[in-house]
Amino acid sequence: MWTVVYIASNRAQAELYKNVLCNEGVLANIRAAGIVSALGDGLYEILVLESEANEAHAILCQHAVR
């Protein structure tokens, strides 16, 4: 089952965090959370498998500290 681990403020940020997770070996996906403009503005959910949620949180926190 997929679970949301982060909500990004735009598509570019969501893609960045998705790539960070994928580069660390965590399967990740993104999806729009509500209405999104043609430019990609709007909220995007970053999802991972429920079994990898704790690891994903740790990776995202570690990335934010850098």
Secondary structure, 3 states (H helix, E strand, C coil): CEEEEEEEEEHHHHHHHHHHHHHCCCCEEEEECCCCCCCCEEEEEEEEEHHHHHHHHHHHHHHHHC
